[in-house]
Amino acid sequence: MKRRDFTKLLASGAALSAVRLFGDGVAYAQGSNGGLTAIIQPEPPLLNLALNQQTPTGVVGGKMYESLLTYDFELNPQPQLAKSWTVSEDGLTYTFTLQDDVKWHDGAPFSAADVVFSCDVFLREVHPRARTTFERCESIEAPDPQTVVFTLKSPFAPFLLAFESSSAPIVPAHIYEGTDFRNNPANDTPIGTGPFKFVEWVRGSHIHLTANEVYYMSGQPGLSEIYYQIIPDAASRSVAMETGQAQVAQWGDIETFDVQRLAAMPELELTTKGYEFFSPVMWYDINLRREPFNDVRFRKAMMHLIDRDFVVDRIMFGLARPAIGPIASTTKFHDPNVTTYPYDVDAAIALLDDMGLTPDANGIRTTINFLVSPYGEVWTRTAEYFRQTMQSAGIEVNLVSTDVAGWGTSVGNWDYDVTTNMLYQFGDPALGVARTYISSNIRKGVLFSNTEGYENPKVDDLFARAAISTSEDERQQLYSEVQKILTDEVPVLWLTEQHYPTLYASGLQNLITGATGVNGNFGEARWG
């Protein structure tokens, strides 16, 4: 299809019928009833959202797996697998009434027993965030097939925010009960309740999903199929969007310096909405178990060597803002009155001198290894920037490359010095922030936990008290105190609050409908 024809097609509101050429050289025709090709990069390590919560898994898995709730742009809970819910006056009992006539993708009926199994058994074993959330429950019960009752041991203010699809994905009990969850063969052929079903995954080429013809939401899905095309090269991803080979690019798919150029094209639209629930904060993750990172003076010196404004302007091209601490400015209970570390090479050198880390004959004080996050060019450049800026104070940095699976294994098993990481806030510090800093979440082998090994009983206590408080004022006081302690002790090197772009074809409607954006299920998306 010629580009002018593609533009005309979108302008007329017709459905796409273009041929898509994938990396393996095989052409796939997009159905005339409205298919979609989206970019996914890097390739997910697996597609089971319960077993892996890395960004690519969330994007693709979110079309197949669902949870009880989803969220609008203001983070208000909306129905998904639950059609309604009530909360007791004491804040301890949450009762969910489930949707009618829901089926798993293999045709088996969905029921409350699946929710109980998922939340009380499966997720407690394999999911770092869900484990923490559902351990707060005294019981999780199904009084009938359409009702689930969660009874908490004590109030937990953000409990209704804990049911996003990657936070508490519901899995089929009839497939997993009594099995080795991590090695179940069904992990390679995901079975969910979402508007799209798994068809095939050709490694290095594409992931193909098709419409769930018995989806429980009337009139959904509006698309006949989705192809997620794996395109490792950044320039090729831009070309795919320019030519119409792909119609959706999200997260970091497009180089930050190229976003505005593509957004100016009449056949493409740009939005930064749909990331509110995640409010991702990027930082340099450091292994506090190793020298010299176990010395707070070294961590403060590194903070002084990072020019966050430069990173925002020259690496993120304005699609971010400087991060000053653990709670994003877009998340409740953020406090700007914390200890900050302006870019100051002299201050960094003074701290290193105070440690006794003096330069050798080549001007090198110490050498450290940096595990490069394999999520694209922006991540590579943040690693290269780290190496460059650390050199100004005599810290030599060796960059170490790996793939997505290798990176996750190394970080989860504490086998690194420094890396770049980015965690979501999930609407409340009790859900997305505390997990990085509380000592009870130091869990070897579990990614996105307290991998750096930070321990402070006072911080543990503040996070614990803030999670169960029912007073917004008290929670703010507790979170303000914990932010001050953490920015004094610098367990990680906060870098930026990311404002990710989504680029999509202008004829595509209802793509971004809530705070989880492209990680949502795309049930309402359709060609107009």
C-alpha positions in Angstrom: 0.0 0.0 0.0 1.3 3.4 -0.9 1.6 6.0 1.8 -0.9 8.4 0.2 -3.4 5.5 0.0 -2.8 4.7 3.7 -3.4 8.3 4.6 -6.6 8.4 2.5 -7.8 5.2 4.1 -7.5 6.6 7.6 -9.1 9.9 6.6 -12.1 8.1 5.2 -12.5 6.0 8.3 -12.3 2.7 6.5 -10.8 -0.4 8.1 -7.3 -1.3 7.2 -6.6 -4.1 4.7 -2.9 -3.6 4.2 -0.4 -6.4 4.1 2.1 -6.3 7.0 5.6 -7.7 6.4 7.2 -9.2 9.5 10.9 -9.7 10.3 10.8 -13.4 9.2 9.8 -12.3 5.6 6.3 -13.7 5.9 3.5 -11.4 4.9 0.3 -11.3 7.0 -2.9 -9.6 5.8 -4.7 -7.4 8.2 -8.4 -8.3 8.2 -10.8 -5.9 6.4 -12.9 -5.9 9.6 -10.3 -4.0 11.5 -7.1 -5.5 12.7 -4.2 -3.7 14.3 -0.4 -3.9 14.1 1.5 -2.5 17.1 5.2 -2.4 17.8 6.6 -4.3 20.8 10.2 -3.7 21.8 12.1 -5.3 23.4 10.6 -8.8 23.0 8.9 -10.0 26.2 10.6 -12.8 28.0 7.2 -14.4 28.5 3.6 -13.4 28.3 2.1 -14.6 31.6 1.5 -11.4 33.6 1.4 -13.2 36.9 4.9 -14.5 36.4 6.5 -11.5 34.8 5.7 -7.8 35.2 8.3 -6.2 32.9 6.9 -3.6 30.6 6.7 -5.6 27.3 4.8 -8.4 29.1 2.4 -5.9 30.6 1.6 -4.4 27.1 0.9 -7.7 25.4 -0.4 -9.7 28.4 -2.8 -6.9 29.3 -4.9 -7.8 26.2 -5.3 -11.4 27.4 -5.3 -11.3 31.2 -7.6 -9.2 33.3 -8.2 -8.4 37.0 -11.2 -7.3 38.9 -10.9 -3.6 38.2 -9.5 -1.0 35.8 -9.1 2.7 36.4 -10.1 6.0 34.8 -7.6 8.9 34.3 -8.3 10.1 37.8 -7.5 6.6 39.2 -11.1 5.9 40.1 -11.9 2.2 40.0 -14.0 1.0 37.1 -15.6 -2.5 36.4 -13.6 -5.2 34.7 -14.1 -8.8 35.9 -16.0 -7.3 38.8 -19.2 -5.5 37.8 -19.7 -4.0 41.3 -18.2 -3.9 44.8 -18.9 -2.7 48.3 -16.6 -1.7 51.2 -17.6 -2.1 54.9 -17.7 0.9 57.1 -14.7 -0.3 59.1 -12.7 -0.7 55.8 -12.0 -4.3 56.4 -14.4 -6.2 54.1 -14.4 -5.8 50.3 -17.2 -7.7 48.5 -17.0 -8.0 44.7 -19.8 -9.2 42.5 -18.4 -10.7 39.3 -19.5 -10.2 35.7 -22.0 -12.7 34.2 -21.2 -15.4 31.6 -17.4 -14.9 31.6 -15.4 -17.7 30.0 -11.7 -18.5 29.8 -10.2 -18.5 26.4 -10.3 -22.4 26.4 -14.1 -22.2 26.9 -14.1 -23.2 30.6 -16.4 -21.0 32.8 -14.8 -18.3 35.0 -16.0 -18.1 38.6 -15.1 -16.7 42.0 -13.1 -19.9 42.7 -10.6 -18.6 40.1 -10.2 -15.3 41.9 -9.7 -17.0 45.3 -7.1 -19.3 43.8 -5.3 -16.5 42.0 -5.2 -14.1 44.9 -4.8 -16.5 47.8 -2.5 -19.1 46.3 -0.9 -18.4 42.9 0.0 -14.7 43.2 1.2 -15.1 46.8 3.8 -17.5 45.5 5.0 -15.8 42.3 4.1 -12.1 42.3 6.2 -9.7 44.4 3.5 -6.9 44.7 0.5 -9.1 45.0 2.1 -11.2 47.7 2.5 -8.1 49.8 -1.0 -7.0 49.2 -2.8 -10.2 49.8 -0.8 -11.1 52.9 -2.9 -8.3 54.4 -6.0 -10.5 54.0 -7.4 -12.5 56.9 -9.4 -14.5 54.4 -10.3 -14.5 50.7 -13.6 -16.4 50.2 -16.2 -17.2 47.6 -19.6 -17.6 49.2 -21.0 -18.3 45.7 -19.7 -18.5 42.2 -20.4 -14.8 41.5 -19.1 -13.3 44.7 -15.6 -12.8 46.3 -15.1 -11.4 49.8 -11.7 -10.1 50.9 -11.5 -9.6 54.7 -8.4 -7.6 55.7 -6.5 -8.0 59.0 -6.4 -4.2 59.3 -7.4 -1.3 57.0 -5.3 -0.8 53.9 -6.1 2.5 52.3 -5.2 1.7 48.6 -6.7 -1.8 48.5 -9.0 -0.9 45.6 -6.0 0.2 43.6 -4.5 -3.3 43.8 -6.6 -4.9 41.1 -5.0 -3.6 37.9 -4.2 -6.4 35.4 -0.5 -6.6 36.0 -0.9 -6.1 39.8 -3.4 -8.9 40.3 -3.9 -10.8 37.1 -6.5 -13.6 37.5 -5.4 -17.0 36.2 -7.4 -20.1 35.5 -7.5 -22.5 38.5 -8.4 -25.4 36.3 -5.1 -25.0 34.5 -2.7 -24.2 37.4 -4.1 -25.7 40.5 -1.8 -28.4 41.8 1.0 -27.7 39.3 4.5 -26.2 39.3 3.3 -22.6 38.5 6.5 -21.4 36.9 7.0 -24.4 34.7 3.4 -25.1 33.7 3.2 -25.7 29.9 0.3 -23.3 29.7 2.7 -20.4 30.3 3.7 -20.7 26.6 0.1 -20.4 25.5 -1.6 -17.9 27.8 -5.2 -18.4 28.7 -7.1 -15.4 30.1 -10.5 -13.8 30.0 -9.6 -10.7 28.1 -10.9 -9.4 24.7 -8.0 -11.0 22.8 -6.8 -14.6 22.7 -3.3 -15.9 22.1 -2.7 -17.4 18.6 1.1 -17.7 18.1 4.4 -16.2 19.1 7.2 -16.4 16.5 10.3 -15.5 18.4 12.1 -12.5 17.0 9.2 -11.7 14.6 5.7 -11.2 16.1 3.0 -12.1 18.6 -0.4 -12.7 17.1 -3.7 -12.3 19.1 -7.2 -12.7 17.8 -10.6 -11.4 19.0 -12.3 -13.2 21.8 -15.7 -14.0 20.1 -17.4 -14.7 23.4 -16.1 -11.7 25.4 -18.4 -10.7 28.1 -18.5 -6.9 27.4 -21.2 -6.2 24.8 -19.8 -4.8 21.5 -16.2 -5.6 22.4 -13.6 -6.1 21.1 -13.8 -3.6 18.3 -10.7 -5.0 16.6 -10.5 -8.4 14.9 -6.9 -9.1 15.8 -3.6 -7.6 17.0 -0.2 -8.3 15.7 2.7 -7.2 17.9 5.6 -6.7 15.6 9.1 -7.1 17.2 11.4 -4.5 15.7 14.8 -4.2 17.5 16.1 -1.3 15.4 14.9 2.2 16.4 15.1 3.7 12.9 13.0 0.8 11.6 10.4 1.4 14.3 10.1 5.0 13.1 9.8 3.9 9.5 7.1 1.4 10.4 5.0 4.2 11.9 5.7 6.6 9.0 4.6 4.0 6.4 1.7 2.5 8.2 3.4 -0.8 8.6 2.5 -0.4 12.3 -0.2 1.9 13.8 0.8 2.0 17.5 4.0 2.8 19.2 4.2 3.2 23.0 6.5 3.6 26.0 10.0 4.0 24.6 9.4 2.5 21.1 10.2 5.7 19.3 13.5 7.6 20.0 12.7 10.6 22.1 14.3 13.0 19.6 12.0 11.6 16.9 8.7 11.8 18.7 7.7 15.3 17.7 8.7 14.8 14.0 6.3 11.8 13.8 3.6 13.6 15.8 3.6 16.3 13.2 2.5 13.9 10.5 -1.2 14.2 9.6 -1.8 10.5 9.7 -0.4 10.1 13.3 -1.6 11.3 16.7 0.4 11.8 19.9 -0.8 11.5 23.5 1.0 11.2 26.8 -2.2 10.2 28.6 -2.6 6.7 29.8 0.4 6.5 32.1 -1.1 8.1 35.2 -1.5 4.8 37.1 2.1 3.9 36.5 3.8 7.4 36.9 7.1 5.7 36.2 10.2 6.9 38.0 13.6 6.1 36.5 16.7 5.7 38.7 20.2 4.2 38.8 19.8 1.1 41.0 22.9 0.3 43.1 23.8 -2.8 45.0 24.3 -1.7 48.6 25.9 -5.0 49.5 29.0 -4.1 47.7 31.8 -1.6 48.3 31.9 1.3 47.8 28.1 1.6 47.4 27.6 0.7 51.1 29.0 4.1 52.1 26.4 6.8 51.9 29.1 9.4 51.0 29.8 7.5 47.8 26.1 7.4 47.0 25.8 11.1 47.7 28.8 11.8 45.5 27.2 10.0 42.6 24.0 12.0 43.1 26.0 15.2 42.8 27.5 14.0 39.6 24.2 13.6 37.8 22.8 16.6 35.9 19.1 15.7 35.7 18.3 18.7 33.7 20.7 17.6 31.1 19.2 14.1 31.0 15.7 15.6 30.6 16.7 18.0 27.9 19.3 16.0 25.9 18.3 12.4 26.4 14.6 12.5 27.1 14.0 15.6 24.9 11.5 17.0 27.3 9.5 13.8 27.8 10.4 13.7 31.5 11.1 15.9 34.5 13.8 15.6 37.1 13.1 13.2 40.0 14.0 14.3 43.4 12.9 11.4 45.5 11.0 8.1 45.8 7.4 9.5 45.3 6.6 11.0 41.9 5.2 14.5 41.7 2.2 13.0 40.0 1.4 10.6 42.9 -0.4 11.3 46.1 1.7 12.2 49.1 4.6 13.6 47.1 6.6 16.1 49.2 9.0 18.5 47.5 10.7 19.4 50.8 13.4 16.7 50.7 17.1 16.6 50.6 18.3 17.3 47.1 21.6 17.0 45.3 22.3 19.7 42.7 24.9 18.9 40.0 28.2 19.8 41.7 31.4 18.0 40.7 33.4 19.7 43.5 30.9 18.6 46.1 31.2 15.0 44.8 35.0 15.1 44.8 35.0 16.4 48.4 32.9 13.4 49.5 35.1 10.9 47.7 38.2 12.5 49.3 36.6 12.2 52.7 36.1 8.5 52.1 39.8 8.2 51.3 39.1 7.3 47.6 42.0 9.1 46.2 42.9 9.1 42.5 45.7 6.8 41.2 48.3 7.8 38.7 45.7 7.7 36.0 43.2 9.7 37.9 41.0 6.7 38.7 39.6 6.4 42.3 37.6 3.2 41.8 36.1 1.1 39.0 32.6 -0.2 38.9 30.4 -2.2 36.5 27.2 -0.9 35.0 24.6 -3.5 33.8 23.0 -1.8 30.8 19.2 -2.2 30.7 18.2 -3.8 27.4 15.1 -1.7 26.8 16.3 0.5 23.9 18.4 3.4 22.9 17.3 5.8 25.7 18.3 3.2 28.3 21.7 2.7 26.6 22.3 6.5 26.5 21.4 6.8 30.2 24.1 4.2 30.9 26.6 6.0 28.6 25.8 9.3 30.3 26.4 7.7 33.7 29.8 6.5 32.6 30.7 9.9 31.2 29.6 11.9 34.2 31.2 9.6 36.8 34.6 10.0 35.0 34.6 13.7 35.9 35.3 12.7 39.5 37.6 9.7 38.8 35.0 6.9 38.9 35.6 4.5 36.1 32.6 2.7 34.8 32.6 -0.5 32.7 29.4 -1.1 30.7 28.1 -4.7 30.6 25.5 -5.7 28.0 22.8 -8.4 28.3 19.3 -9.3 27.0 16.0 -8.8 28.8 15.9 -12.2 30.5 19.6 -11.9 31.5 19.1 -8.5 32.9 16.1 -9.6 35.0 18.0 -12.6 36.3 21.1 -10.6 37.2 19.2 -7.8 39.0 16.8 -10.2 40.7 19.7 -12.3 42.0 21.7 -9.2 43.1 24.5 -9.9 40.6 25.2 -6.3 39.6 26.9 -3.1 40.7 24.8 -0.5 39.1 22.0 -0.6 36.5 19.1 1.6 35.3 15.7 0.7 36.6 12.2 2.1 36.4 9.4 1.3 38.6 5.7 2.2 38.6 4.0 4.0 41.4 0.6 2.2 40.9 -1.4 5.2 42.2 -0.3 5.0 45.9 3.1 4.7 47.7 1.9 1.6 49.6 1.6 -0.2 46.3 4.4 1.1 44.1 7.0 2.8 46.3 7.3 0.9 49.6 8.2 -2.4 47.9 11.6 -0.9 46.8 12.7 0.2 50.3 11.1 -2.1 53.0 13.4 -4.8 54.3 10.7 -7.5 54.3 10.8 -7.3 50.5 14.5 -8.2 50.1 13.8 -11.4 48.2 16.5 -12.9 46.1 15.4 -14.0 42.7 12.4 -11.6 42.6 12.7 -8.7 40.2 11.3 -5.3 41.2 11.6 -6.0 44.9 14.1 -4.4 47.2 17.0 -5.6 45.0 19.4 -3.0 46.2 19.3 -4.5 49.8 18.4 -1.3 51.7 17.4 -1.8 55.4 16.1 0.8 57.8 13.7 -0.2 60.6 12.4 3.4 60.8 11.6 3.4 57.1 9.9 0.0 57.5 7.7 1.3 60.4 6.7 4.5 58.5 5.7 2.7 55.4 3.7 0.1 57.5 1.9 2.8 59.5 1.1 4.9 56.4 -0.4 1.8 54.6 -3.0 1.1 57.3 -3.8 4.7 58.2 -7.3 5.9 57.2 -6.4 9.6 57.7 -5.1 11.4 54.6 -3.4 13.9 56.8 -1.6 11.3 58.8 -0.6 9.4 55.7 0.9 12.6 54.3 2.9 13.2 57.5 4.2 9.7 57.5 5.2 9.7 53.8 6.8 13.1 54.2 9.0 11.8 56.9 9.9 8.7 55.0 10.8 10.8 51.9 13.2 12.9 54.0 14.9 9.8 55.4 15.3 8.1 52.0 16.7 11.2 50.3 19.2 11.6 53.2 20.3 8.0 52.8 20.1 7.6 49.0 19.4 3.9 48.6 18.9 4.5 44.8 20.0 7.4 42.6 16.7 9.0 41.4 16.9 10.3 37.9 13.7 11.3 36.1 9.9 11.1 36.2 9.0 9.7 32.7 6.3 11.2 30.5 6.0 8.5 27.9 4.4 9.1 24.5 2.0 7.0 22.6 1.9 7.5 18.8 -1.0 6.0 16.9 -2.8 6.2 13.5 -5.3 9.0 13.4 -8.2 6.7 12.3 -7.9 4.6 15.5 -10.5 5.4 18.1 -10.8 4.6 21.8 -7.3 3.3 22.1 -6.4 5.1 25.4 -9.4 5.0 27.7 -8.0 5.0 31.2 -5.0 5.4 33.4 -3.3 2.2 32.3 -3.2 3.3 28.7 -1.5 0.9 26.3 -1.3 -1.7 29.0 -5.1 -1.8 29.1 -7.1 -4.5 27.2 -7.9 -2.4 24.0 -11.5 -3.8 24.2 -13.0 -0.5 23.1 -10.4 0.3 20.4 -11.7 0.3 16.8 -11.2 1.9 13.5 -13.5 4.9 12.9 
